[in-house]
């Protein structure tokens, strides 16, 4: 089993979901009391948020690249940045390591493609919805990303940072998200990307008016596929 390296803490609420889901997936596939070989480096999110607000993405990239390299030195065979937003600087992080960085956008695109979806609504932080790195990469992979209007983008962003990252899950905010989704359905969306790793805390992808794609679960599954790939291939060959 390869060791999975997680760059977490952004926020720790979703990092806890990664830890649980990765281990549950390994147990389901290997049986018994199996769990993942995993290293988690959790950063101080307050420092990362300050860099986001200042637009200092170069410093953020250096910070996460340093963490990624530490995880590699510690034995990680792959690296995951456990947040959609910080994939804005994922390529710069990947340049500093020699093990694979499993990219959350690429893995989400694979799931959308497998389901035959082309026009998903993206629910995420303002940085992810507005900076272009997400929609541009998705466009290059054949998808026409929809985002909410400016007012709704503010609503989603505030729910993420002011509530979900602080451990608050409010029914009133869930209804606001459903209202935003309803407007997207009217405008031709064919699916919903839970494009912030905290959104799975408030929305169940299996209980939406359109097919939902939980990026946290998708990313975790890709890590497990990588970690168990050689092991499972060897078992198949032996059989």
C-alpha positions as CSV (number, residue, x, y, z in Angstrom):
1,X,0.0,0.0,0.0
2,X,1.4,3.4,-1.0
3,X,1.4,6.1,1.7
4,X,-1.0,9.0,1.1
5,X,0.1,12.5,2.0
6,X,-2.6,15.0,2.9
7,X,-2.1,18.7,3.1
8,X,-4.9,19.6,5.4
9,X,-6.2,22.2,7.8
10,X,-8.0,24.3,5.1
11,X,-10.3,23.9,7.0
12,X,-9.7,21.1,9.6
13,X,-13.5,20.4,9.3
14,X,-13.1,19.0,5.8
15,X,-9.7,17.4,6.6
16,X,-11.4,15.3,9.2
17,X,-13.8,14.1,6.4
18,X,-10.9,13.2,4.2
19,X,-9.3,11.2,7.0
20,X,-12.5,9.3,7.8
21,X,-13.5,8.7,4.1
22,X,-10.0,7.5,3.0
23,X,-9.9,5.0,5.8
24,X,-13.5,3.8,5.3
25,X,-12.7,3.2,1.6
26,X,-9.6,1.2,2.4
27,X,-11.4,-0.9,5.0
28,X,-14.3,-1.5,2.5
29,X,-11.9,-2.7,-0.2
30,X,-9.4,-4.6,1.9
31,X,-11.7,-5.9,4.6
32,X,-11.2,-6.6,8.3
33,X,-9.5,-3.8,10.2
34,X,-7.6,-2.5,7.3
35,X,-6.9,1.3,7.3
36,X,-4.8,3.6,5.2
37,X,-1.1,4.3,5.3
38,X,-1.5,8.1,5.6
39,X,0.4,11.2,6.7
40,X,-1.5,14.4,7.4
41,X,0.2,17.8,7.7
42,X,-2.4,20.2,9.0
43,X,-1.5,23.9,8.4
44,X,-2.8,26.9,10.4
45,X,-5.8,28.0,8.2
46,X,-5.8,31.5,9.6
47,X,-2.4,32.1,8.0
48,X,-3.6,30.7,4.6
49,X,-6.8,32.8,4.7
50,X,-4.7,35.9,5.3
51,X,-2.7,35.1,2.2
52,X,-5.9,34.5,0.2
53,X,-7.4,37.8,1.3
54,X,-4.1,39.6,0.4
55,X,-4.0,37.9,-3.0
56,X,-0.5,36.6,-2.1
57,X,-0.8,33.4,-4.0
58,X,3.0,33.1,-4.5
59,X,3.6,33.0,-0.8
60,X,0.8,30.5,-0.4
61,X,2.3,28.4,-3.1
62,X,5.7,28.4,-1.3
63,X,4.0,27.5,2.0
64,X,2.2,24.5,0.5
65,X,5.1,23.4,-1.6
66,X,7.2,23.2,1.5
67,X,4.6,21.1,3.2
68,X,4.3,18.8,0.2
69,X,8.0,18.3,0.1
70,X,8.0,17.5,3.8
71,X,5.3,14.9,3.2
72,X,7.3,13.4,0.4
73,X,10.5,13.2,2.5
74,X,8.4,11.5,5.2
75,X,7.4,8.8,2.8
76,X,4.2,9.9,1.0
77,X,3.8,8.3,-2.4
78,X,1.3,10.8,-3.5
79,X,0.1,14.3,-2.4
80,X,-3.4,15.7,-2.0
81,X,-4.1,19.4,-1.3
82,X,-7.3,18.9,0.7
83,X,-9.1,22.0,-0.6
84,X,-10.4,23.1,-4.0
85,X,-9.4,26.8,-3.6
86,X,-5.7,26.1,-3.1
87,X,-5.6,24.2,-6.4
88,X,-5.2,27.7,-7.8
89,X,-1.5,27.1,-7.0
90,X,-1.5,23.3,-7.4
91,X,0.8,23.4,-10.4
92,X,3.5,25.4,-8.5
93,X,3.3,22.9,-5.7
94,X,3.6,19.9,-8.1
95,X,6.8,21.4,-9.5
96,X,8.5,21.1,-6.2
97,X,7.9,17.4,-5.6
98,X,8.7,14.2,-7.5
99,X,5.7,12.2,-6.5
100,X,2.2,12.6,-8.1
101,X,0.0,15.4,-6.9
102,X,-3.6,14.1,-7.3
103,X,-5.5,17.1,-8.8
104,X,-9.1,17.5,-7.5
105,X,-10.3,19.3,-10.6
106,X,-9.0,16.5,-12.9
107,X,-10.6,13.8,-10.8
108,X,-13.9,15.6,-10.6
109,X,-13.8,16.0,-14.4
110,X,-13.4,12.2,-14.7
111,X,-16.5,11.6,-12.6
112,X,-18.5,14.2,-14.6
113,X,-17.4,12.6,-17.9
114,X,-18.3,9.1,-16.7
115,X,-21.8,10.3,-15.8
116,X,-22.2,12.1,-19.1
117,X,-22.6,15.6,-17.6
118,X,-21.5,18.7,-19.4
119,X,-22.9,21.8,-17.7
120,X,-22.4,21.6,-14.0
121,X,-23.2,24.3,-11.5
122,X,-20.1,25.1,-9.3
123,X,-20.7,25.9,-5.7
124,X,-17.5,27.0,-4.1
125,X,-15.6,29.8,-2.5
126,X,-15.4,33.1,-4.3
127,X,-11.8,32.4,-5.2
128,X,-12.7,29.1,-6.9
129,X,-15.8,30.5,-8.7
130,X,-14.2,33.8,-9.9
131,X,-10.4,33.3,-10.4
132,X,-10.8,31.3,-13.6
133,X,-8.4,28.5,-12.7
134,X,-11.3,26.1,-12.1
135,X,-13.5,26.9,-15.0
136,X,-10.6,27.3,-17.4
137,X,-9.2,23.8,-16.5
138,X,-12.7,22.3,-16.7
139,X,-13.3,24.0,-20.1
140,X,-10.1,22.5,-21.4
141,X,-11.5,19.1,-20.3
142,X,-14.8,19.6,-22.2
143,X,-17.1,21.1,-19.6
144,X,-19.1,24.3,-19.5
145,X,-19.0,25.4,-15.9
146,X,-21.9,27.5,-14.5
147,X,-21.5,29.8,-11.5
148,X,-24.1,31.6,-9.5
149,X,-24.6,35.3,-10.0
150,X,-22.6,37.8,-7.9
151,X,-25.1,38.0,-5.0
152,X,-25.4,34.2,-4.8
153,X,-21.6,33.8,-5.0
154,X,-21.3,36.0,-1.9
155,X,-23.9,33.9,-0.2
156,X,-22.1,30.7,-0.9
157,X,-18.7,32.1,0.0
158,X,-20.0,33.5,3.3
159,X,-21.7,30.2,4.2
160,X,-18.4,28.4,3.7
161,X,-16.1,30.7,5.6
162,X,-18.4,32.1,8.3
163,X,-20.2,28.8,9.0
164,X,-18.9,25.5,7.6
165,X,-15.3,26.3,8.3
166,X,-16.3,27.2,11.8
167,X,-18.2,24.0,12.4
168,X,-21.7,25.5,12.0
169,X,-24.3,23.8,9.8
170,X,-27.5,25.8,9.6
171,X,-30.8,24.7,8.0
172,X,-31.4,28.2,6.9
173,X,-28.2,28.2,4.9
174,X,-29.0,24.8,3.4
175,X,-32.2,26.3,2.1
176,X,-30.3,29.3,0.6
177,X,-28.1,26.8,-1.3
178,X,-31.2,24.9,-2.5
179,X,-32.6,28.2,-3.8
180,X,-29.4,28.9,-5.7
181,X,-29.5,25.4,-7.2
182,X,-33.1,25.8,-8.2
183,X,-32.2,29.0,-10.2
184,X,-29.3,27.0,-11.9
185,X,-31.7,24.2,-12.8
186,X,-33.9,26.8,-14.5
187,X,-30.9,28.1,-16.4
188,X,-29.9,24.7,-17.8
189,X,-27.5,23.2,-15.3
190,X,-27.3,19.4,-15.6
191,X,-25.4,18.6,-12.4
192,X,-24.0,20.2,-9.2
193,X,-20.3,20.3,-8.2
194,X,-19.8,20.5,-4.5
195,X,-16.7,22.5,-5.3
196,X,-15.6,23.3,-1.7
197,X,-14.5,20.4,0.5
198,X,-16.8,21.7,3.3
199,X,-20.0,21.7,1.3
200,X,-20.5,18.0,1.8
201,X,-21.1,19.0,5.5
202,X,-24.3,20.7,4.5
203,X,-25.5,19.2,1.2
204,X,-25.8,15.5,0.5
205,X,-24.9,14.9,-3.2
206,X,-27.5,12.1,-3.4
207,X,-30.3,14.3,-2.3
208,X,-30.2,17.2,-4.8
209,X,-32.5,18.0,-7.7
210,X,-29.6,17.2,-10.1
211,X,-26.8,14.7,-9.9
212,X,-24.3,15.9,-7.2
213,X,-20.5,15.5,-7.3
214,X,-18.8,15.7,-4.0
215,X,-15.2,16.7,-4.6
216,X,-14.1,15.6,-1.2
217,X,-15.2,12.0,-1.8
218,X,-14.0,12.0,-5.4
219,X,-10.6,13.2,-4.3
220,X,-10.4,10.7,-1.5
221,X,-11.3,7.9,-3.8
222,X,-8.6,8.8,-6.2
223,X,-6.1,8.7,-3.4
224,X,-7.2,5.3,-2.4
225,X,-7.2,4.0,-6.0
226,X,-3.5,5.2,-6.2
227,X,-2.6,3.8,-2.8
228,X,-4.1,0.4,-3.5
229,X,-3.4,0.2,-7.2
230,X,-0.2,-1.9,-7.2
231,X,-1.4,-4.0,-4.3
232,X,-4.7,-4.9,-5.9
233,X,-3.0,-5.5,-9.3
234,X,-0.6,-7.9,-7.6
235,X,-3.5,-9.8,-5.9
236,X,-5.3,-10.1,-9.3
237,X,-2.1,-11.4,-10.9
238,X,-1.7,-14.0,-8.2
239,X,-5.2,-15.1,-8.5
